[in-house]
Amino acid sequence: MSARFSAGAWSAALVFAVLALLPLGVSDARLSLLTLILMSAFFGQAWNLMMGFVGQLSLGHALYAGIGAYAAAVSVGSFGVSPWIGLLAGAGLSAAVGAGIAWLGFRFAVRGIYFTLLTIAFAEMGRMLFENWDFVGGNAGYFLKTVGDGHPLLTLRGGTTFFYLAFLLLCALALALCAALSRSRLGYLWRAIREDEEAARAIGVPALRLKTLAVMISAAMTSVGGSFYALLNGSIFPDTIMGMHFSIEMIVAPILGGLGTLFGPLVGALFAIPVTEFSNQLSQDLGLFGFNTLVYGALVLLVVGLLPQGLVPGIGLLAQRLRARRARRHPQELRS
């Protein structure tokens, strides 16, 4: 297992090293598209840690993205302090809010679809709170001032290349964290809870504490992504960053890529975001309103229908079948 992990780690490092060199020969337009892919992959990785590893379905993760976005924006725009302070404060606050929601749900045995509804309810309450909070602009949104001459690492503001590299780093760190957690004792306990919570409790697994911890980590990661989202866009609106639509967007990449897999969110984002851009462009060229949704939905349904477990498990299964077929046809070559 260690040899396989080392090979996987080196392969991932090589992929990210190649991606880090892309700004040297790729236009800003394509870098912007790649940034959207990496952003989707990061949000998907954060959500996948909770759903894929522990089996807790949340459709309210936009709440944590919104908290992180407003924390970073307000720290710069209203208080004039470093966005790093807002980023860390947002992550801590999101983890605390996530812990509160998790405790309220898990402590009183709110499970399955009822826990999902609880996450939606809190996300909607958060959205309505920010829509009616004049300090952050309410429905009119919150706008960041143009950045000065400060260093990008201090202001967390920069051009296309800066945000591309920022989200690339976030994806690499998220992948490394999830890989370490999945192979740790904590990861095995999480999977035990996911497969059969009652059996896990019966052998002494502290399910309440471990599920709450998963929600806290996932919420904090999502908040960091929300902070960079706000700094990238320069403006935030409650309905955009905290709406149900944003929560749904987060889950598309890991579902398409493969729930519970390490590379599923990235592979899913590599499919979902280009398809979204292609369908939008096609709809504009044809002048057909809503045609983009039809094309996007049809392609997603095609993938889900052909590969119900996701792209990563599906590709792995296909590779196994090809190797087995080759072994049946050329047994002597494989023995030698």
C-alpha positions in Angstrom: 0.0 0.0 0.0 2.8 2.4 0.9 4.4 1.9 -2.5 1.1 2.5 -4.3 0.6 5.6 -2.2 4.1 6.9 -3.0 3.4 6.4 -6.7 0.1 8.2 -6.5 1.7 11.0 -4.5 4.4 11.5 -7.1 1.9 11.3 -9.9 -0.2 14.0 -8.2 2.8 16.2 -7.6 3.8 15.9 -11.2 0.3 16.9 -12.4 0.3 19.9 -10.1 3.8 20.9 -11.2 2.7 20.8 -14.8 -0.4 22.9 -14.0 1.8 25.4 -12.2 3.8 26.0 -15.4 0.7 26.6 -17.5 0.6 30.4 -17.0 3.9 30.6 -19.0 2.2 29.6 -22.2 -1.5 29.9 -21.7 -3.7 33.0 -22.4 -5.6 34.8 -19.7 -8.9 33.6 -21.1 -7.9 30.0 -20.8 -6.4 30.6 -17.4 -9.7 32.1 -16.3 -11.5 28.9 -17.3 -8.9 26.8 -15.5 -9.4 28.9 -12.4 -13.1 28.2 -12.5 -12.3 24.5 -12.8 -9.9 24.6 -9.8 -12.4 26.6 -7.8 -15.1 24.0 -8.5 -12.7 21.2 -7.6 -11.8 22.8 -4.3 -15.4 23.4 -3.2 -16.1 19.8 -4.4 -13.2 18.4 -2.3 -14.5 20.2 0.8 -18.0 18.9 0.3 -16.8 15.4 -0.6 -15.0 15.1 2.7 -18.3 15.3 4.5 -20.5 13.3 2.1 -18.0 11.0 0.4 -16.1 10.1 3.6 -18.8 10.2 6.3 -22.0 9.9 4.2 -23.6 13.1 5.5 -25.5 14.9 2.7 -25.4 18.7 2.9 -27.2 21.0 0.5 -26.5 24.1 2.5 -22.7 24.5 2.0 -23.2 27.9 0.4 -23.7 29.1 4.0 -20.1 28.5 4.8 -18.9 29.9 1.5 -20.9 33.1 2.2 -19.5 33.4 5.7 -16.0 33.2 4.3 -16.7 35.6 1.5 -18.2 38.3 3.7 -15.5 37.8 6.4 -12.7 38.4 3.9 -14.5 41.3 2.1 -15.6 43.1 5.3 -12.1 42.8 6.9 -10.6 44.6 3.9 -13.4 47.0 2.9 -14.9 48.0 6.3 -12.1 47.5 8.8 -9.0 48.0 6.6 -7.2 45.0 8.0 -5.4 42.2 6.2 -7.7 39.8 4.3 -5.7 37.0 6.0 -7.4 37.9 9.2 -10.8 37.8 7.6 -10.0 34.5 5.9 -9.0 32.9 9.2 -11.9 34.5 11.1 -14.3 33.2 8.4 -12.9 29.7 8.6 -13.2 29.7 12.4 -16.7 31.1 12.4 -17.8 28.6 9.7 -16.4 25.7 11.7 -18.3 26.9 14.8 -21.5 27.3 12.8 -21.0 23.9 11.2 -20.4 22.4 14.7 -23.6 24.0 15.9 -25.7 22.6 13.0 -24.1 19.2 13.3 -24.6 19.0 17.1 -28.3 20.1 16.7 -28.8 17.5 14.0 -26.8 14.6 15.3 -27.5 15.0 19.0 -31.2 14.7 18.3 -30.8 11.9 15.8 -31.7 14.0 12.7 -30.4 11.8 10.0 -30.6 11.2 6.3 -32.8 13.5 4.2 -33.9 15.3 7.4 -30.4 16.4 8.1 -30.1 17.5 4.5 -33.3 19.6 5.0 -31.7 21.1 8.2 -28.6 22.2 6.2 -30.9 23.8 3.6 -32.9 25.6 6.3 -29.8 27.1 8.0 -28.4 28.2 4.6 -31.6 29.9 3.8 -31.7 31.6 7.2 -28.1 32.8 6.6 -29.0 34.2 3.2 -32.0 36.1 4.5 -29.9 37.5 7.4 -27.3 38.9 5.0 -30.0 40.2 2.6 -31.4 42.3 5.4 -28.1 43.3 7.0 -27.4 46.9 6.0 -23.8 46.8 7.2 -22.8 44.3 4.4 -25.0 46.0 1.8 -28.0 43.8 2.0 -29.5 42.9 -1.3 -27.5 45.6 -3.0 -24.3 43.6 -2.4 -20.9 44.4 -1.0 -18.2 45.8 -3.3 -14.5 45.8 -2.7 -12.4 48.8 -3.6 -9.7 48.5 -6.2 -6.5 47.1 -4.7 -3.5 49.3 -4.4 0.2 48.5 -5.0 0.5 46.0 -2.2 2.1 42.6 -2.7 -0.5 40.0 -3.8 0.5 37.7 -1.0 -0.4 40.4 1.5 -3.6 41.7 -0.2 -4.7 38.4 -1.7 -5.6 40.4 -4.7 -4.0 40.2 -8.1 -4.5 39.3 -11.7 -5.6 36.1 -13.5 -2.3 34.3 -12.9 -2.4 35.0 -9.2 -5.9 33.6 -8.6 -5.1 30.6 -10.9 -2.1 29.8 -8.8 -4.0 30.5 -5.5 -6.8 28.0 -6.4 -4.2 25.5 -7.7 -2.4 25.7 -4.3 -5.7 25.3 -2.5 -6.6 22.2 -4.6 -3.2 20.7 -3.9 -3.5 21.3 -0.1 -7.0 20.0 0.0 -6.0 16.9 -1.9 -3.1 16.3 0.4 -5.3 16.8 3.5 -8.0 14.5 2.3 -5.5 11.9 1.3 -3.9 12.0 4.8 -7.3 11.9 6.5 -8.6 9.0 4.4 -5.5 6.9 5.2 -5.6 7.8 8.9 -7.4 6.0 11.8 -9.9 8.9 11.6 -10.6 8.1 8.0 -11.3 4.5 8.7 -13.7 5.4 11.5 -15.5 7.9 9.2 -16.0 5.1 6.6 -17.3 2.8 9.3 -19.9 5.4 10.2 -20.7 5.9 6.5 -21.3 2.2 5.9 -23.2 1.3 9.1 -23.5 3.9 11.8 -25.3 1.6 14.2 -22.7 -1.1 13.9 -19.9 1.5 14.4 -21.6 2.8 17.5 -21.9 -0.8 18.8 -18.1 -1.3 18.7 -17.5 2.0 20.5 -17.0 4.5 17.7 -17.9 8.0 19.0 -20.1 8.8 16.0 -21.5 12.1 17.2 -18.0 13.6 17.8 -16.5 12.3 14.6 -19.4 13.4 12.4 -19.3 16.8 14.0 -15.5 17.0 13.3 -16.0 16.2 9.7 -18.6 18.9 9.3 -16.3 21.4 11.0 -13.3 20.6 8.7 -15.6 20.7 5.6 -17.1 24.0 6.6 -13.8 25.6 7.3 -12.4 24.5 3.9 -15.5 25.8 2.1 -15.2 29.1 3.9 -11.6 29.5 2.7 -12.8 28.9 -0.9 -15.6 31.5 -0.3 -13.0 34.1 0.8 -11.0 33.7 -2.3 -14.2 33.8 -4.4 -15.0 37.2 -2.9 -11.5 38.5 -3.5 -11.5 37.2 -7.0 -14.9 38.8 -8.0 -14.6 42.0 -6.0 -18.3 42.0 -5.2 -20.6 39.6 -3.4 -24.4 39.3 -3.2 -26.3 37.1 -0.7 -28.4 35.4 -3.4 -25.4 34.5 -5.5 -22.9 33.3 -2.8 -25.4 31.9 -0.3 -28.2 30.8 -2.6 -29.4 27.2 -3.1 -28.0 27.3 -6.7 -24.4 27.8 -5.4 -24.8 24.8 -3.0 -25.9 22.6 -5.9 -23.0 23.8 -8.0 -20.6 22.6 -5.3 -21.8 19.0 -5.4 -21.9 18.5 -9.2 -18.1 17.9 -9.6 -17.6 15.3 -6.8 -20.8 13.4 -7.9 -19.7 13.3 -11.5 -16.1 12.5 -10.6 -17.0 9.9 -7.9 -18.1 10.3 -4.3 -15.5 9.4 -1.7 -12.6 9.4 -4.3 -9.6 11.7 -3.9 -9.4 12.8 -7.5 -13.2 12.7 -8.2 -13.8 16.4 -7.5 -11.0 17.5 -9.9 -12.0 15.1 -12.6 -15.6 16.0 -12.3 -14.8 19.7 -12.5 -12.7 19.1 -15.6 -15.9 17.8 -17.2 -18.6 20.0 -15.6 -17.1 23.5 -16.1 -16.1 23.1 -19.8 -19.5 21.6 -20.5 -21.2 24.6 -18.7 -19.1 27.1 -20.7 -19.8 25.2 -24.0 -23.5 25.0 -23.4 -23.7 28.7 -22.5 -21.8 29.7 -25.6 -23.9 27.4 -27.8 -27.1 28.9 -26.3 -25.9 32.4 -27.0 -24.9 31.6 -30.6 -28.2 30.0 -31.3 -30.2 32.7 -29.5 -32.2 30.1 -27.6 -32.8 31.0 -24.0 -32.5 28.0 -21.7 -31.0 25.8 -24.4 -27.7 25.8 -22.3 -29.5 24.1 -19.4 -30.9 21.5 -21.7 -27.5 20.7 -23.2 -25.8 20.7 -19.8 -28.5 18.4 -18.3 -28.4 16.0 -21.2 -24.6 15.6 -21.0 -24.7 15.2 -17.2 -27.4 12.6 -17.5 -25.4 10.8 -20.1 -22.4 10.5 -17.8 -24.5 9.5 -14.8 -26.3 6.9 -16.9 -23.1 5.3 -18.4 -21.0 5.7 -15.2 -23.3 5.8 -12.2 -20.4 5.5 -9.7 -18.6 8.5 -11.3 -15.9 9.1 -13.8 -12.9 8.0 -11.6 -14.4 4.6 -10.5 -15.8 4.1 -14.0 -12.5 4.8 -15.7 -10.8 2.5 -13.2 -13.3 -0.3 -13.9 -12.9 0.1 -17.6 -9.1 -0.1 -17.3 -9.5 -3.4 -15.2 -11.7 -4.9 -17.9 -9.3 -4.0 -20.6 -6.4 -5.6 -18.7 -8.5 -8.7 -18.1 -9.4 -8.9 -21.7 -5.8 -8.5 -22.7 -4.8 -11.2 -20.3 -7.3 -13.7 -21.8 -6.0 -12.9 -25.3 -2.3 -12.9 -24.6 -1.6 -14.9 -21.4 2.0 -15.7 -22.4 3.0 -12.0 -22.7 1.7 -11.2 -19.2 3.5 -14.2 -17.6 6.8 -13.1 -19.2 
